[in-house]
């Protein structure tokens, strides 16, 4: 680690609790509103042992449609992580192997914004917009 990287890390540690609390608020807001929608599955791995709420992932059958509709409202979403088995560098490790769990969700998962610029009102708006686009 460079001196500059270390300095940035030390400074960011001072804000970690504030950032973690904000992300938790946004995460729980999305979860509360979207869990009521039968067309949206909230991916929640929190188990009471601690959670940094780095991502908020949902599963929806009409992912591409939802993503396009949200984009029209200037709401950015993405897949965030793409499958490693699709990259040529990993072919020797994945040749003739199946990944049924990833296959089952690959076309359905979408990550909602949860960064520090997302306000509580933004999160409510985003979740309510999703519920309007994909009504029960």
C-alpha positions in Angstrom: 0.0 0.0 0.0 1.3 3.4 -0.9 1.5 6.3 1.6 -1.4 8.0 -0.2 -3.5 4.9 -0.1 -2.8 4.5 3.6 -3.7 8.1 4.3 -7.0 7.7 2.4 -7.8 4.6 4.4 -7.0 6.1 7.7 -9.2 9.1 6.9 -12.1 7.0 5.6 -12.1 4.8 8.7 -13.3 7.9 10.6 -16.5 7.9 8.5 -17.1 4.1 8.4 -19.8 4.1 11.1 -21.7 6.9 9.4 -21.5 5.3 6.0 -22.5 1.9 7.4 -25.5 3.3 9.2 -26.6 5.2 6.0 -26.3 2.0 3.9 -28.2 0.0 6.5 -31.0 2.6 6.4 -31.3 2.5 2.6 -31.1 -1.3 2.6 -33.8 -1.7 5.2 -36.0 0.9 3.4 -35.8 -1.0 0.1 -36.4 -4.3 1.9 -39.5 -3.0 3.8 -41.1 -1.6 0.6 -40.1 -4.2 -1.9 -40.7 -7.3 0.3 -44.4 -6.6 -0.1 -44.2 -7.1 -3.9 -44.7 -10.7 -5.0 -43.0 -9.9 -8.3 -39.7 -9.0 -6.5 -37.5 -11.2 -4.5 -35.2 -9.4 -2.1 -31.8 -11.2 -1.8 -30.9 -10.8 1.9 -28.1 -12.7 3.4 -28.1 -10.8 6.7 -28.0 -13.3 9.5 -27.6 -11.1 12.6 -23.8 -11.6 12.6 -23.1 -8.3 10.9 -23.7 -7.0 7.4 -22.1 -4.1 5.6 -25.0 -3.6 3.2 -22.6 -3.1 0.3 -25.2 -4.2 -2.3 -29.0 -4.4 -2.5 -29.9 -7.2 -5.0 -33.3 -8.1 -6.2 -34.5 -10.9 -8.4 -37.2 -10.2 -11.0 -38.5 -12.1 -14.0 -38.6 -8.9 -16.2 -35.2 -7.6 -15.3 -34.3 -6.0 -18.6 -37.8 -4.4 -18.8 -37.5 -3.1 -15.2 -33.9 -1.8 -15.8 -35.0 0.1 -18.9 -38.0 1.6 -17.2 -35.9 2.7 -14.2 -33.3 4.2 -16.6 -36.0 6.4 -18.2 -36.6 7.8 -14.7 -32.8 8.3 -14.3 -32.5 5.5 -11.8 -29.2 3.6 -12.4 -29.1 -0.1 -11.8 -26.7 -2.8 -12.8 -25.6 -6.4 -12.4 -22.4 -5.4 -10.7 -20.6 -8.7 -10.9 -20.5 -10.8 -14.0 -19.9 -14.5 -14.0 -16.2 -15.5 -13.9 -16.9 -18.7 -15.8 -17.8 -16.6 -18.9 -14.2 -15.1 -19.1 -11.8 -17.0 -21.3 -9.1 -16.9 -18.7 -11.2 -19.3 -16.5 -12.1 -21.7 -19.3 -9.7 -24.4 -18.1 -11.3 -24.4 -14.7 -14.9 -24.3 -15.9 -14.8 -26.6 -19.0 -17.6 -29.2 -18.9 -18.9 -27.8 -15.5 -22.4 -26.6 -14.8 -23.4 -23.9 -12.4 -27.1 -24.4 -11.9 -27.5 -21.9 -9.1 -26.0 -19.0 -11.1 -27.8 -20.2 -14.2 -31.1 -19.9 -12.4 -30.6 -16.2 -11.3 -28.3 -14.8 -14.0 -31.2 -13.3 -16.1 -33.1 -12.1 -13.0 -30.8 -10.3 -10.7 -30.4 -6.5 -10.5 -28.6 -4.3 -8.0 -30.2 -1.1 -6.8 -28.2 2.0 -5.8 -27.2 2.0 -2.2 -24.3 4.4 -2.1 -24.0 7.4 0.2 -25.5 9.8 -2.3 -28.8 7.9 -2.2 -31.1 9.7 0.3 -33.9 8.1 2.3 -36.4 9.9 0.0 -34.5 8.5 -3.0 -34.7 5.0 -1.7 -38.5 5.3 -1.0 -39.0 6.8 -4.5 -36.9 4.0 -6.2 -38.7 1.2 -4.3 -42.2 2.7 -5.0 -41.3 3.2 -8.6 -40.3 -0.5 -8.9 -43.6 -1.4 -7.3 -45.5 0.7 -9.9 -43.6 -0.8 -12.8 -44.1 -4.4 -11.5 -47.4 -4.2 -9.6 -48.6 -7.2 -7.6 
